[in-house]
Amino acid sequence: MDLLDELQTRVLCGDGAIGTLLLEAGIPIEQCFEELCVSEPDRIEAIHQQYIAAGARIIKTNTFGGNAVRLERFGFENRSAEINRAAAQIAAKVARGKDVYVAGSVGPLGIDGEEAAARGIDRTEVFHEQISTLLDGGVDLIFFETFTDFTEMEIAWRAANKSGAALAICSFACAPDGRISSGMLLADAFEKLYELGAKIVGVNCMNGPHGMVQLLERLPAKDLFSVYPNAGQPKYYEGRFIYDTAPDYFARSARELVAEGARLIGGCCGTNPMHVAAIAAAIAELRPVLSKD
């Protein structure tokens, strides 16, 4: 299998959120979700299995906050390699023998460049540690998700190259007006990433399905787009966040996203295997749109 080759002729389905399912299962929101890859591997394995059964062709490891900087608030800053290796091995085990790619999830560090400098943190090395361990654990590619600053994405991208990653998806969380938090237009950020050598760019989080359609309307369809919408805007009710975007709405929006150029469609915050099953069924017979008239 080769993901880039497949995306030239097919639209693929990604997985959905992991945190949503953990919260629904009673895991406290203040607990470190990534550490569960070590302490409760069967729980994480079951989530991957649910998404594959729903039709996901790409599953992401449970490592969004698995870098040493984010793990520090739990006292786990020295366990980054252990956690990421376990996460990669769990996902690779589930995907073994199936027509499924494993993507190592890498999120932003949660600090800006000024704070990193003040604390003596080498951001390249932090990303390098996480990415290298994910690759050693058996992932097929790296998925940079929910980045909001181009400079940090560039640092992460260069760390992936240093680590020997064969492929990376570079996905921003973007405001509805088409700008990332630094003020850069999404289209400009994508162009700069392509200049650096990126092959797949995308958006995730912050917007529901319709908002993602509107974002893609501003972009040329010739690019390889990954799109992972939220299940709408969360509402806080009786101690938990509720997302009310139904799977059938996701299915209709998935077809619209393909019409606007999306090649890989999954789900972000609030999505579950039912949303992924709806996406998979909706896009099963669709082919990529190479240009928009």
HUJO-V272555 format. One record per backbone hydrogen bond with DSSP energy under -1.0 kcal/mol. NH is the residue of the N-H (numbers start at 0). CO is the residue of the C=O. Records with the same first field share a line. If there is no record, write none. Layout:
NH: CO / CO
This chain:
5: 1
6: 2
7: 4
8: 5
9: 5
11: 262
13: 264
21: 17
22: 18
23: 19
24: 20
25: 22
26: 21
30: 27
35: 32
36: 33
37: 34
38: 34
39: 35
43: 39
44: 40
45: 41
46: 42
47: 43
48: 44
49: 45
50: 46
51: 47
52: 48
53: 49
54: 51
55: 50
56: 12
57: 12
58: 100
60: 102
62: 60
65: 62
70: 66
73: 70
74: 71
75: 70
78: 75
82: 78
83: 79
84: 80
85: 81
86: 82
87: 83
88: 84
89: 85
90: 86
91: 87
92: 88
93: 89
94: 90
95: 91
97: 94
99: 97
100: 56
102: 58
103: 140
105: 142
106: 63
115: 111
116: 112
117: 113
118: 114
120: 115
125: 121
126: 122
127: 123
128: 124
129: 125
130: 126
131: 127
132: 128
133: 129
134: 130
135: 131
136: 132
137: 134
138: 133
139: 101
140: 101
141: 166
142: 103
143: 168
144: 105
146: 170
152: 148
153: 149
154: 150
155: 151
156: 152
157: 153
158: 154
159: 155
160: 156
161: 157
162: 158
164: 159
168: 141
169: 199
170: 143
171: 201
172: 146
174: 178
177: 174
179: 183
181: 147
182: 179
185: 177
188: 184
189: 185
190: 186
191: 187
192: 188
193: 189
194: 190
195: 191
197: 192
200: 223
201: 169
202: 225
203: 171
204: 227
211: 207
212: 208
213: 209
214: 210
215: 211
216: 212
217: 214
218: 215
225: 200
226: 263
227: 202
229: 206
230: 268
231: 229
234: 241
236: 239
239: 236
241: 234
244: 230
249: 245
250: 246
251: 247
252: 248
253: 249
254: 250
255: 251
256: 252
257: 253
258: 254
259: 255
260: 257
261: 256
262: 224
263: 224
264: 11
265: 226
266: 14
267: 228
270: 267
275: 271
276: 272
277: 273
278: 274
279: 275
280: 276
281: 277
282: 278
285: 282
